[in-house]
Amino acid sequence: MTAELVVLLVVVVTALAFDFTNGFHDTGNAMATSIATGALRPKVAVALSATLNLVGAFLSVEVAATVAKGVVNLGSVSGEALLLIVFAGLVGGILWNLATWLFGMPSSSSHALFGGLIGAAIASIGMNGVEWGGVMGKVILPALLAPVVAALVAAVGTKLIYRITHAVPEDTKSKGFRIGQVGTASLVSLAHGTNDAQKTMGVIFLALVAHGSISADAEMPFWVKLSCAVAIALGTYLGGWRIIRTLGKGLVEIAAPQGMAAESSSAAIILTSSHLGLPLSTTHVATGSILGTGLGRRGAEVRWGVAGRMAVAWLITLPSAGIVGAICWALAHLIGGLPGVLVVFALLVALSVFMYLRSRRQPIDPTNVNAEWEGGPSVGTEGTAAGSELQADADATTRSNP
């Protein structure tokens, strides 16, 4: 086995690891509101989301094509140099995903990946190494517009829902909308698979082109589709409980009608972006939709402090992941060849283990994900008890309102 092949295998494994983190980082985009309202029990929600992410990954490759050919300038780099850029970019994306997950902060996995790739490309070959037209038109502009459009659509939808159903008894309304949430949350999960799994497919495609295994004009290999679909589904099933808690309890106090409005608007926007080949951030869309439901319901509480922290995280995602990607490229390049790649990979594993162990100091899981929000995602022993009681209530509601 040649050193070049080993590097390719390390890059593919790292890409699938990123796909895995993407799955558990973004589970809340589809299921946070359904879990918060009791429409679905937490473990059932993540299992359903994982299955539909798996299916959705096979429905489109438009976004994969954008990632493979619209971020790094393939005309200015090839071979081992391109492999190193892809690898460093993936490491930057993974570390940003894990850091924001640790703090329970919804952030864009897509932008973490793009930031890492852009930073590594600039460090390697300069500003000409990036397809700035593609980045501006298909990454940055959609990132600015997506949460605003989602918030407006969800706000209008929420107003219409409450206006149309104002005469319906509250118990009947809640039961009906919880059932509706199961359908809309499922649609968001399916849409997430059509968009986010494609990004990792595009990255692996880049790596294969760099290695010379396929040409830049080749079709996406089936094994790439399958492995990416399985990786994101497994990550989704793990459940990003820290981020689910922030989206479900931290931003807006969600009622079932609001949850259905948020999920419907998210699904419509994500599916449209997948059809157009736009690698949209599902986190931006879902968060904008949830915020919009708070604006659309009279008297709803919107926690603007939490929203502000999310906005700051969004603004620094691209540059932060870019800096990490550039540092990883420089370290691997300095050491050189396979040893450099293995050193960076070992560093990635060490930092990942550290963040996981740090998260276990204040674990968030299905038993306390719905605990009352007290200013942050961390829950102590009192929060755990409260969360267990709340979840028991939600489970009872679900059983009586299937």
GIGI-V663447 format. One record per backbone hydrogen bond with DSSP energy under -1.0 kcal/mol. NH is the residue of the N-H (numbers start at 0). CO is the residue of the C=O. Records with the same first field share a line. If there is no record, write none. Layout:
# GIGI-V663447
NH=CO ; CO
This chain:
# GIGI-V663447
5=1
6=2
7=3
8=4
9=5
10=6
11=7
12=8
13=9
14=10
15=11
16=12
17=13
18=14
19=15
20=16
21=17
22=18
23=19
24=20
25=21
28=25
29=26
30=26
31=27
34=30
35=31
36=32
38=33
39=33
44=40
45=41
46=42
47=43
48=44
49=45
50=46
51=47
52=48
53=49
54=50
55=51
56=52
57=54
58=55
64=60
65=61
66=62
67=63
68=64
69=65
72=128
73=71
75=72
82=78
83=79
84=80
85=81
86=82
87=83
88=84
89=85
90=86
91=87
92=88
93=89
94=90
95=91
96=92
97=93
98=94
99=95
100=96
101=97
102=98
103=100
104=99
111=107
112=108
113=109
114=110
115=111
116=112
117=113
118=114
119=115
120=116
121=117
122=118
123=119
124=120
125=121
128=125
129=126
130=70
131=129
134=130
135=131
136=132
137=133
138=134
139=134
140=135
142=138
143=139
144=140
145=141
148=144
149=145
150=146
151=147
152=148
153=149
154=150
155=151
156=152
157=153
158=154
159=155
160=156
161=157
162=158
163=159
164=160
167=164
172=168
173=169
174=170
175=171
176=172
177=173
178=174
179=175
180=176
181=177
182=178
183=179
184=180
185=181
186=182
187=183
188=184
189=185
190=186
191=187
192=188
193=189
194=190
195=191
200=196
201=197
202=198
203=199
204=200
205=201
206=202
207=203
208=204
209=205
210=206
211=207
212=207
217=214
224=220
225=221
226=222
227=223
228=224
229=225
230=226
231=227
232=228
233=229
234=230
235=231
236=232
237=233
238=234
240=238
243=239
244=240
245=241
246=242
247=243
248=244
249=245
250=245
252=300
258=254
259=255
260=256
261=257
262=258
263=259
264=260
265=261
266=262
267=263
268=264
269=265
270=266
271=267
272=268
273=269
274=270
275=271
277=272
279=277
284=280
285=281
286=282
287=283
288=284
289=285
290=286
291=287
292=288
293=289
294=290
295=291
299=296
302=250
303=301
306=302
307=303
308=304
309=305
310=306
311=307
312=308
313=309
314=310
315=311
319=315
320=316
321=317
322=318
323=319
324=320
325=321
326=322
327=323
328=324
329=325
330=326
331=327
332=328
333=329
334=330
335=331
339=335
340=336
341=337
342=338
343=339
344=340
345=341
346=342
347=343
348=344
349=345
350=346
351=347
352=348
353=349
354=350
355=351
356=352
357=353
358=354
359=355
360=357
367=364
368=364
370=367
383=379
384=380
385=381
386=382
387=383
388=384
389=385
390=386
391=387
392=388
393=389
394=390
395=391
396=392
397=393
398=394
399=395
400=396
